[in-house]
């Protein structure tokens, strides 16, 4: 008999004995006796779980081997902390120029651009909102003469909240800016009116407003407050909709909401 055949027979005999011992260990006595009789196991096999330990170790080694092969095929990962000598296109922060700055009496809390990028609004802890014309802001930086009042970048100043402004959103289709505040209100302002002082519509909540986002159609406004429940308001009627299943709520106050516009 060839030496390799003798070696294979020995390996198979050891394997069968391990199987029999494992069967005895697991309580499958009848099956273990039948297999032991079939292969004429001598000496008798004692109960043992050695086979399960060997299989477990082999599976772990196989998993490690496959992981090593995968890493070799994909190459080394990207080290996000590595700073190479790659030249960046963007200039250093110190090289940027301030085009325009608007003054509030308190810290600025929020900024929002209109959908066409022509306007930008800032909300402050002093409860005020300022709406600015972006083109006038850029032109202001290029001019050395004092601009006329009608050409001033700030086109509207709104003071209608009683606490700091915490969220701002431009309506996607109409000349309306919507503001949320820690005074627990959401207010709508038509900024085409020159003498803009008060909101045209107000939504009252029982928690401070943290964030909000318009549906792309402008028909609905999602609002997040200092509560786990997200509110969705019908802009035309200000009716409020909320999920009726408490298990679906968050467990902490809402800090950010955003509609995404998917283009076909």
Helices and strands as residue ranges (DSSP letters): H 3-26, H 29-39, H 50-74, G 93-95, E 108-113, E 119-124, E 128-133, H 134-142, G 149-151, E 154-159, E 165-170, E 176-181, E 185-190, E 201-204, E 209-214, E 220-225, E 231-234, E 240-241, G 246-248
